[in-house]
Amino acid sequence: MATGFLHPGAMGASLAAACSGERLWSGDGRSPVTRDRAEAAGLIDVGSLDALVRRSDVIVSVCPPASAVTVADSVAALEFGGIYVDVNAISPATARAIGERFARFVDGGVVGPPAKARGTTRLYLSGADSPQIAELWTNSAVETRLVDGDVGAASAVKVCFAAWTKGTAALLLAIRALARAEGVEPALLAEWATSLPELAGQSERAAANNAAKAWRFAGELDASAASCTAHDLPGGFGRAASTIYERLARFRDMPDVPLDAVLAALTASP
């Protein structure tokens, strides 16, 4: 079975490296950095998207959430007849809408970092063809988990998980930025040390771990907001967290962003 991977970033390349069978990608127009990453993952460059569609039995989409629909449309326009797998951090409603474009579709969601070692990365899958897709990562660094329910169920798991992990990180950063802006950060840190001693370290890790990836996280929290409002739940939590990450987009792919720079970016005028 040949599996095509669309736009392999760090996560997509790690999924490709762990996948069994022939692994393909379309390198046309991609950057040297992406090309090097794809080659390191063992992907075979077939050139055009049209060639990838013709040669693949399965196509896996791993891209920023805002691009998921556009990427799916480009594949559907070429009348892809295999199994399309969307593992992007999108809302369940968006997953279902994308699924309508294909005769065979599997909804997915990744929890954890790029897969480099067992026990760190889980790929949630839902839809009729999920068991067949799960077999592509048997005995690999990627643990697959099938979710009961139809298309959209796997995306729902991802949205709920990200709403907590990325949402609370954004809230902590906003709180610390507010305390600094009001001149009471030392007092807040002293109170945290007394009553909630884990929060200071969590806020520092939120800055260090999330600033470089914030440009991607904004879309995930937008999906969280949309998912909440679809069920008459308040979407303001997700929208606020998305705004926090949008303000940190300037740090894209920058390692070791200091906390001071992150807090300054949050309170500066957009």
TORMAR-913334 format. One record per residue: z, y, x of N, C-alpha, C in turn; residue in one letter. Coordinates in pm, whole numbers, plus 32768, in hexadecimal, padded with zeros to 4 digits. Atoms other than C-alpha are relative to their C-alpha. Layout:
ZYXZYXZYXa
...
***
This chain:
80007F8880548000800080008000807C8058m
80087F837FB67FA4815980808049806D7FB3a
7FB27F96803E80948277803B7FDD80858043t
801F7F7C7FCD802983E080618077805E7FEEg
7F937F9F8005812684F280AD7FC7808D8005f
80317F77800980E78659804A806280608042l
7FB37F947FBF81638776812980827FCE803Eh
7F86803B7FC7825786B08201804F80638056p
7F9F7FB37FB3836E879B826980647FA1803Dg
7F9C80567FC184AC8717830580267F8C7FA6a
7FDC806C805C850D865281CE7F8B7FA37FE7m
80748053801C83AE85DA817D7FDB7FA78075g
802180507F8A8371856782E180637F8E8012a
7F9C806A7FF184B784A482E47FEC7F937F98s
801F80658066845E83F8819C7F857FB08029l
807A80467FD4830783A68229801E7F9F8071a
7FE080567F8F83978319836A80487F817FD4a
7FB480748031847A823082A17FB17FAA7F9Fa
805080458066836881C481AE7FB17F8C803Dc
804D80717FCF82BE807281D17F6D800F7FDCs
808E7FFE801D8148803481D07FB780708049g
80517F977FC38030811F8233802B80877FC8e
7FCF7F7C8029809E828B822C7F9C806A802Ar
806B7FA17FEA7FA383A5820B802D808E7FE0l
7FE97F7680287F9A851E81F67F80804F8014w
80737FA77FF47EA3863C81D980258073805Cs
7FDE7F9C7F9D7EAB8716830E7FAE807E7FFBg
80567F8980077DA1881182AA8052807E7FE4d
7FBE7F8180147E25897182D080948003801Fg
7F7180037FE47F808906833E801C8034808Cr
7FDA7FC17F81803C89A6845F80117F98806Es
7FE5805D7F918062890C85BB808A7FC07FF6p
7F798038800D81D688E0857580007F8D7F9Bv
800780698066818B881884397FB37F888035t
8050806E7FC68084874D84F180547FAC8060r
7FAB80497FA1817986F2860580687FAD7FB6d
7F9B8047804E827F869185037FC47F867FBBr
804280708044818A85B784437FDD7F918062a
802280647F9A8115850B8580807B7FB3802De
7F8480417FD7827B84C585E980327F9E7F97a
7FD68058806D82B8842684947FA27F8A7FECa
805E806F800B818F833C84C17F99800F7F93g
80627FE8806980B383DE83BA7F7280078038l
808D7FFE7FDA7F3A83B083CE7FBC80757FB8i
80437F8B803B7E7484F183977F767FD77FCDd
80828022803B7D5484B482A77FAB807C7FE7v
804D7F84800E7CE7862082A7801A80477F7Eg
7FFA7FB3807C7CAF86A6814A805B7FC07F97s
7FB3803480717D7D868480107FAD7F9D7FB0l
8058805C80487C5385E07F6B80027F768040d
7FFB80807FB97C5684D1807680867FBB7FECa
7F7B803B80167DCB84A1804B800A7FC27F76l
7FFD803480897DA284747ED37FB17F7F7FF5v
8056807780087C8A83777F00803D7F888048r
7FCE806F7FAE7D4382A68004808D7FD37FDDr
7F73801D801A7EA482A67F7480147FB57F7Cs
7FD38043807B7F3E81B57E7A8075804B7FC2d
7F8B7FB08029807482907E687FF780868047v
7FF57F7D7FC0809984047EAB808C80377FE5i
7F797FCA800881EE849A7EF37FFB8096801Ev
7FFB7F6F7FEE822186107EC6808B802A802Bs
7F827FCC7FCC833286AE7F9B7FE58090802Dv
80207F757FE28315882A7F91806B805B7FC5c
7FA07FA5804183E089617F337FF17FFA7F69p
8007800E8092843789587DBF7F9980597FBDp
805C7FA3804083648A887D6C7F6E7FD4800Ca
808A802E7FEA822C89D57DEC7FE27F7B7FBBs
8011808880348261888A7D377F907FF57F99a
806680068068818488D77C0A7F7580178039v
80827FE37FC38069896E7CD97FCE7F898050t
802780747FB0806988457DC47FD47F8D7FA5v
8024806A805E806487507CA07F78801C7FBFa
80807FDC803D7F44880E7BFE7F8B7FE4805Ed
806C80167FA07E7687F77D3D7FDB7F6D800Cs
801A80907FF97E9C867D7D417FC47FCE7F7Cv
8033802980837E6386517BCB7F6F802A7FEEa
80897FD0800D7D24871F7BE37F9C7FA38043a
805680607FBA7C9986137CCD80047F767FBFl
7FFC807980517CDE85097BC5803F7F8A804Ae
7FB680697FBC7DDA84457C8F80297F947F9Cf
7FE5806D805C7E0382EE7BF080757FA78026g
7F8E80507FD67F2E82657CAE808380347FC6g
7F7B7FD4802C80A382AB7C8E802380818048i
7FD77F807FC6810784147CC3809880077FFAy
7F6F7FFC7FF5826E843C7D3B802A808D8027v
7FCE7F797FE2831185927D2980947FF68020d
7F7480087FD7845685A07DEE8039808B801Cv
7FD47F777FE9847E871A7DE6807980247FAAn
7F877FD4804785B787D17D737FD880597F8Ba
80317FB88075852F88347C1E80527FD97F86i
7FB6801F807A85BD883A7AC07FC57F847FBDs
803580738049859C870679E27F8780247FAAp
80717FD6805384B587CB78FC7F8180108053a
80757FF27FA883CF88217A1E7FCD7F78802Dt
802980887FDA83CF86B67A8E7FB07FBE7F91a
8048803C80708366864779337F7680417FEDr
80817FBB800D8254875079277F9F7FD2806Ba
805780327F9581CC86DF7A777FD47F717FE0i
8021808B802081DA85757A057F907FF17F9Bg
806A8006806480F085C278E57F75800C803De
80807FEF7FBE7FDD860A79E17FC97F7D8038r
8026807C7FBD7FD584A27A6080167F877FA4f
7FF2807A804F7FA4834B79C7807C7FB2802Ba
7F8980447FCB80B782C07AA8804F80658053r
7FB07F977FC281D4839D7B18808F7FD18012f
7F73801D7FE4832A83727BB9804580828026v
7FAE7F8A7FE7843084827BB780687FDD806Bd
7FA1801D7F958509849C7CED805480788025g
7FA97F977FCD862185637D8A80497FCD807Ag
7FC180297F8386AC85587EEB80878045800Fv
7F7C7FCB7FE4881D85857F3680237FDB8090v
7FDE80187F75888785AD809F7F9D8041805Eg
80577FC27F9C87E3862181E37F847FAA8018p
807180557FD8869785A8827480337F7B8036p
7FCF80877FE586B68431829D7FEE7FDA8093a
8004802A7F74870E83D7840380597F87801Ak
7FA580717FF0882482D983D880287FCD7F77a
7FD6803C807F889481EB82C7808080437FCDr
7F877FCE803E8995826881D2800780977FEEg
7FFC7F6E800B893383D881D57FA580377F93t
80677FC88058880683FE80ED7FE27FA07F8Et
801A8052807587D383827F8B7F8B803B7FB2r
80747FD8804F868F838D7EC680107FC77F74l
7FF28028808C86C683857D4E7F777FFD7FBFy
80838014803D85A183067C80800F7FDD7F6Cl
80028025808D855582F27B0C7F707FF97FD0s
808780168033842882877A417FDA7F6D800Bg
8024808E800C8379813D79F77FDE7FC08086a
802B803A7F8082EE810D7B5780668012806Fd
7F997FE97F9A8434815F7C09801F7F878057s
7FE280737FAA847F7FF97C7C7F967FE9806Bp
806B80137F9F832B7FE07D2580098069806Fq
7FF47F977F9C835E812D7DD5807A7FEA8059i
7F8780197FB284BE80D17E427FE87F9B806Fa
801D80667F9C84307FA67EFC7FC3803A8080e
803B7FC37F89837E80937FEB80698021806Al
7F967FDB7FA284CF80E6808880697F91800Fw
7FA380707FEF856D7F8B808A80277FF28093t
7FCB80157F79864A7F5481BD7FDD8073805En
801D7F8B7FAE861180B6823B807A805C8001s
7F947F9E7FFD86E981E68281801180477F7Aa
7FFA7FC1808386A0825B811D80367F9C7F9Av
7FCA8055806B877981C4800B7FC4802E7F7Be
80397FDE808186C481BB7EBD80607FD77F90t
7FAB801B8074878281CD7D747FAE801A7F82r
804A7FF2807D86DA81907C25805D80397F95l
7FB17FBD8067875582707B0C7FD17FD47F77v
802380248089875E81F279A77FC8807A7FB7d
803D7F92804A868582C278C57F7080158029g
808E7FE87FE88526834978C17FED8069806Dd
80207F967FA284768445799D8057807A7FE3v
7FA57F90800C855E856A79DC808F7FDC8022g
7F76802B7FE6869A849C7A0E802680138092a
7FE27FF07F71868384997B8A800D80938024a
7FF77F717FE68642860F7B918082803A7FCAs
7F827FD08039877186427AB280757FE2805Da
7F9680227FA0884F858D7BAD7FFF80648074v
800D7FA27F9087CA86697CC6802C808C7FD9k
7FDC7F79802D87F087AA7BFD8097800D7FF1v
7F6F7FFB8013895887597BA080497FFE8085c
7FBF80087F7D89B386FA7D037FF18083804Cf
80187F847FB7891388317D9A804A80767FC2a
7FB97F93804389B489107C95808D800D8037a
7F7A7FFC7FC88B0588B07D257FFE80208095w
7FFB7FF07F6F8ABE88947E9A7FCB8089802Ct
803D7F817FD789D889C07EC0803880757FAEk
7FC97F9680528A6B8A857D9F8089802E802Fg
7F7B7FD97FD28BD18A7B7E1D7FFA8040808Bt
80117FC07F7C8B5D8ACF7F7F7FD780927FEFa
802A7F76801A8AAD8C047EF7807380537FCAa
7F8E7FB880388BE38C657E2F80648026806Dl
7FA37FE37F938CC28C4B7F637FCD80728058l
80387F957FAD8BD68D27802D800980867FB7l
7FF77F85804C8BCB8E287F15808F80367FFDa
7F747FD880058D478E2C7EFC802A803E8086i
7FD77FCC7F7D8D738E5C80717FBB8085801Er
80467F817FEE8C6A8F6E80768043806F7FB1a
7FBA7F9D80528D1F90207F5B8084802A8042l
7F817FE17FBF8E6D9008800F7FEA805B8079a
801C7FAC7F8B8DD2909B81497FD7808C7FD5r
802D7F7E80308D2891B28087807480547FCDa
7F8B7FB980338E76920D7FE8806D80158069e
7F9F7FEF7F958F2E91FB8134807A7FA87FF6g
7F8B80578012901590E180CB7FE97F738035v
801E80877FCE8F7A8FBA818680787FC28049e
7F8C803F7FBE90AD8F87826B80697FD17F9Dp
7F9C8029806391928F7E813D7FD27F867FB3a
80348075804790AF8E8B8086800B7F838057l
7FF980737FA6909C8DA781B780907FD08010l
7F7380257FF692178DAF81D2802D7FB47F83a
7FDD8047807B92388D4A80657FBF7F777FFBe
804380837FF991368C378092804E7FA1805Cw
7FB680557FA191FC8BB781BF807E7FC87FC0a
7F85802C8043932F8B9F80E07FE37F9E7F8Ft
8011804D807C92A08B157F9D7F857FA77FFCs
807D804C8000913E8A977FE07FC97FFB808El
80217FF77F7291288A5781577F757FCF8025p
808580337FE08FD889A981457F9280677FEBe
806B7FA680298F1A8AD680BC7FC780548072l
80347FB07F908EFE8BA381FC7F977FB2804Da
806180547FB78E548A8782B37F857FE37FACg
8072801B80578D7B8A3881867FA280787FFAq
80557F8A80078CFF8B9E81737FB380138083s
80447FF57F7F8CAE8B9F82E77F917F99800Ce
806880677FFC8BF18A5782C87F8F80217FA0r
80687FDA805F8B398ADC81987F9D80608041a
80587FA37FB98AB18BF482717FB17FB8806Da
804180417F8F8A658B1D83A07F997F997FD5a
8057806E802989C689FE82E17F9180297FA1n
805C7FE1806C890F8AB181CB7FA380768019n
80507F867FF088868BFB824F7F707FE18025a
8088801F7FD387588B6182FD7FAD7FBC7F94a
80468048806987018A9781C5800580477F7Ak
7FEB7FB8807E87558B9E80BF7F7E801B7FB7a
80817FE3804185E58BE9807E7FD67F8D7FA4w
801F8072805785C78A8B7FE980677FF07F91r
7F958017806087178A867F377FF380587F85f
800D7FA7807486C18BAE7E577FB67FBA7F8Fa
804C8048806685C08AD97D9F80507F917FBFg
7FAC806A803986B889BE7D71806380387F9Be
7FA07FC6805D87B38AA47CCE7FBB803D7F86l
804E7FD8807586A48B367BEF7FEB7F897FA2d
800F807A8050866489D17B7C80827FDD7FB9a
7F7E8018803F87D789AB7B3A8015805B7F88s
7FF07FA0806D87D98AE67A657FA97FD97F89a
805B8027806C86A98A74799E80317F837FB9a
7FCE807C803C8744891D79668076801C7FA5s
7F8D7FDE8054888489B678E07FD380447F7Ec
80297FB7807887D88AA677F17FB37FA77FA0t
8048805D805787008989776E805E7FB57FA2a
7F9C80448053884288F376E2806880617FCBh
7FA97F98803788DB8A3B766D808080118051d
7F937FE37FA489BF8A4C779C7FE08080804Bl
801D7F847FB789E68B93785C7FB57FE58082p
804D80107F8588E48BB0796F80248065806Bg
7FDC7F967FA2898C8CD57A1B80357FCD8085g
7FCE80397F838A378BF67B1B7F8D7FE98062f
8072801F7FAA88EC8B7C7BA37FB4807C8029g
804B7F877FDF88428CCE7B9180488053806Ar
7FB47FB47F9D89598D777C537FF87FBE8089a
800980467F7F89578C6B7D607F75800E803Ca
80887FEC7FCF87DD8C897D787FF180898041s
80077F7A7FC788038DFE7DB7804380068088t
7FBC80067F7E88FB8DB97ECE7FA27FC8806Ai
8058803F7F9D88028CD47F7C7F8280538018y
80737FA87FEB86E18DC57F448021806B8067e
7FD97F997FA187A38ECA8007800F7FCB808Er
7FF4803E7F7C87C88DD481257F7B7FCA8033l
808280377FDA86558D7C81337FD080358086a
80297FC77F80862E8E5D826380267FA88077r
7FD280577F9386E08D5283307FB57F7B8006f
804C807C800785D78C4A82EE7FED7FBF8089r
801080547F8985E08B3883F780448039807Cd
7FB77FC87F8E86C98C0784D580807FAF8016m
7F8880507FE987D48B2C8578807B80578019p
7F807FC47FDD89438B89858F800D80927FD3d
7FF17F79803589418CBC84AF8096801F7FF3v
7F707FE380068A978D6484D9802C802D7F75p
7FC97FDA80838B778D9D83AC7FF380967FE7l
80087F6F80118B7B8F1483E97F76802A7FD0d
80887FDC802889FF8F2683C77FE67FD77F70a
8013803080898A068E5A82868045805D7F9Dv
7FB77FA9805D8B118F3281E17FC0808A7FF9l
80427F7F80018A5C906E82487F817FFB7FACa
807B800D804D89188FED81AF801D7FFB7F6Aa
7FE0800D808E89C68FA58065802380857FC0l
7FD57F81803B8A50910380357F9F8072801Dt
80657F9A7FE6892391C180BD7FA5800D7F86a
805D7FEC8070883492577FBF7F847FAB8017s
807780547FF0871491627F807F8780548024p
***
